[in-house]
Amino acid sequence: MENQSETLKRLVEWFKRTTTQKCFRGVGSLTLAISTDIGLTRNENQDRSAILRTRNNKGEAIVVAVVCDGMGGMESGADCASKVIANFLNYCACSVHEPTDILLKNAVLKANEAIFSDYKGKGGTTLSALCIDSNGQIFGVNVGDSRIYSFDNGELIQISSDDTFAEQLKDTKGTFTGRNELLQHVGIGTDIEPHILSISISKDEDTRLLVTSDGVHFMDRRWISSIIKHAPDIAKAVTRLVELSKWCGGKDNATSIITSSYDRLIAFRDGSRIDVIEIWDSFSEFEIHASISRETKETGSYALPVSLDVEKSIISTKGKRKRPIKSQQQTEISVFSDRGMPNKPGRLPKENAQLDIQFGNSRGE
């Protein structure tokens, strides 16, 4: 569908925008924290990470945290990571009604299909993600060697398994030591097998969940545990993790997302608004406001992000938001963007809903 391609294109462009070399932020009064750093040896940051929160018209809500690591040895790692995370989050936002394990699997398959179509297996990315749903259940999905951890009672426990020879073949004798080649990645094609994880964590206030790229978790697990344990808050923790990775050589891009306690995740999820899709990365954020159509109400899923053709944008300057131009027709859309040139104004068919995307800025230091 042309409209679907246009909407996804804009989401991809947002993830590909020019940013600073490093940045961190807390999300939801430090319910989650996210940080990324280019490192000391790479020419560009090919990691992409984000947090999504949304609720459909049936009241079903999800929070998703995802990290993608573009594969530098293949074609266009940053481009692949941007397209994968955009497709993955777009599917999640449009399919809140699906059981969470199925939702995550289908979102990966959708992203994999998009990248394979473009690169025929010659480009790809890892993907690790967490999702907490309306029932309070937490699921994860993993492809590649980005990772999901839990931190409980001072112990860091790896929940996901790397798609490498050593990990998958349980190489206890060290036969494959140093063999870090990936057995699969998002973009490999029909052979992909996403690993779906059902995650149970303690409701203790100090329990954390982490999603990291290998630029962070190459470090000794004891160091990571110590940083999380002694940091005054999770924003400091993610910042110190990427800084420590540079102290250890900074040979790769470093990205991490850390959650706060289970109860605060629940509270953050419950703060989601019907018809609003919120996405944060380390640098900025935006919201998509969607009017629900009659057909959408029957399924409980969003039709808007995959069906609207975004035709108008308004540029915000110096981090200040401008008011959207009001139209007499409810079918006109307004996009608040933190980059790029305005597109030519246009209007959508009357049967389509209204779209309002708002961008905000964070800071890096």
C-alpha positions, -999 to +999 in steps of 0.1 A: +000+000+000+014+034-010+000+051+021+016+025+044+049+031+027+047+068+031+039+066+068+067+041+075+091+062+054+086+091+078+091+070+108+123+056+092+135+091+085+130+101+121+153+073+132+178+082+106+179+119+115+212+136+124+218+135+161+246+141+186+272+114+192+258+105+226+227+112+246+207+099+275+173+105+290+148+093+316+113+084+305+081+086+326+097+101+358+126+076+355+104+045+349+127+038+321+160+053+310+177+051+276+212+059+265+234+056+234+270+065+225+289+062+192+321+049+210+357+058+202+364+039+169+332+039+148+324+066+122+287+064+129+262+051+154+244+021+139+225+013+171+188+023+172+167+021+203+133+033+215+105+031+240+068+029+228+036+034+248+001+032+235-035+021+243-062+011+218-099+020+220-106-012+240-083+001+268-056-025+260-022-010+266+014-019+260+049-005+267+077-017+244+115-012+248+136-022+219+173-021+208+186-028+173+223-030+164+230-026+127+255-051+113+285-031+103+300-059+083+270-059+060+254-033+038+240-001+053+239-010+090+223+023+102+197+022+074+188-014+082+185-006+120+163+024+113+140+005+090+138-025+113+129-005+144+104+016+125+086-015+111+088-033+144+073-004+164+047+004+137+034-031+139+033-031+177+014+001+178-012-011+152-017-046+168-022-040+205-052-064+204-029-094+196-016-117+223+017-102+233+039-132+224+023-133+189+025-096+186+063-096+192+068-125+168+048-109+140+064-075+145+099-091+140+086-110+109+072-078+095+105-060+100+125-090+086+103-091+055+109-054+049+147-056+052+150-088+031+129-071+004+154-043+002+187-061+008+181-097-002+199-110+029+229-087+025+219-063+052+204-067+086+204-059+123+200-076+157+168-070+177+160-074+214+128-061+229+106-062+260+069-057+261+046-053+292+009-058+283-025-049+298-025-081+319+008-071+335+027-099+317+061-093+303+074-109+272+106-105+253+119-113+218+155-117+206+172-121+173+210-119+171+234-109+199+218-079+215+206-090+250+179-089+276+189-091+313+172-090+347+189-075+377+175-089+410+191-090+444+223-076+431+226-103+404+226-097+367+210-126+348+210-130+311+175-139+299+180-140+262+204-163+243+228-150+216+224-164+181+260-174+179+278-208+175+291-208+211+257-199+227+234-220+206+256-251+206+263-248+244+300-247+238+312-258+272+346-271+259+355-238+243+356-252+207+339-221+194+355-195+216+358-163+197+333-175+171+309-146+173+294-149+139+256-146+140+235-175+130+206-152+122+196-116+121+166-095+111+167-093+074+180-129+068+148-139+051+124-169+056+148-188+078+144-164+107+132-178+140+125-151+166+131-163+202+100-154+223+106-152+260+081-152+289+097-131+316+088-132+353+104-107+376+102-099+413+080-069+423+109-057+445+116-020+441+153-028+432+145-052+404+154-041+369+152-052+333+179-043+308+182-043+270+217-038+256+237-038+225+270-057+225+289-024+229+277-025+265+276-062+274+310-071+262+321-058+296+325-080+326+291-088+340+303-079+375+311-043+364+276-039+349+260-052+381+281-029+402+271+002+381+234-006+384+236-014+421+254+018+430+239+044+406+215+067+423+189+063+396+185+044+363+194+075+342+228+076+359+231+039+354+226+039+316+249+069+313+277+052+333+273+020+313+281+037+280+309+058+296+325+027+310+323+010+276+345+039+263+369+035+292+372-001+281+381+009+246+349+020+230+353-003+201+316-004+192+284+017+195+270+013+230+233+014+238+212+004+269+177+007+282+170+000+319+135-003+335+126+007+370+105-016+392+075-037+380+050-015+399+064+016+382+062-001+348+025-008+355+019+028+365+037+040+334+017+017+312-016+029+328-007+065+320-011+058+283-039+075+264-064+061+240-056+068+204-022+082+213+011+065+202+042+078+221+077+070+211+109+081+228+146+075+218+177+088+235+174+122+217+138+132+214+102+120+213+070+123+193+033+115+196+009+102+170-027+111+176-051+088+158-088+090+154-103+056+154-125+046+125-156+024+126-137-006+112-109-001+137-134-002+167-145-037+157-109-050+160-095-028+186-064-021+165-051+011+150-057+016+113-040+050+112-003+045+112-004+019+084-030+035+063-026+073+063-006+092+037+012+119+056+013+150+033+019+180+054+047+189+079+055+220+099+090+226+110+097+234+147+126+257+153+151+257+181+132+231+200+100+252+202+068+236+190+045+255+167+008+253+167-007+230+141-025+248+113-062+242+119-083+230+090-120+230+086-118+194+075-110+168+101-091+148+076-062+172+073-030+162+092-002+181+108+033+168+115+056+184+140+092+176+129+126+184+143+143+181+110+139+183+072+120+207+049+082+211+048+064+190+024+038+204+000+005+209+017-022+184+009-054+168+021-065+133+027-097+117+016-125+124+040-128+088+051-094+089+066-086+099+102-067+128+115-030+125+123-010+148+146+027+139+151+046+160+177+083+161+182+103+172+212+139+173+221+161+158+247+197+166+256+230+149+255+260+154+277 
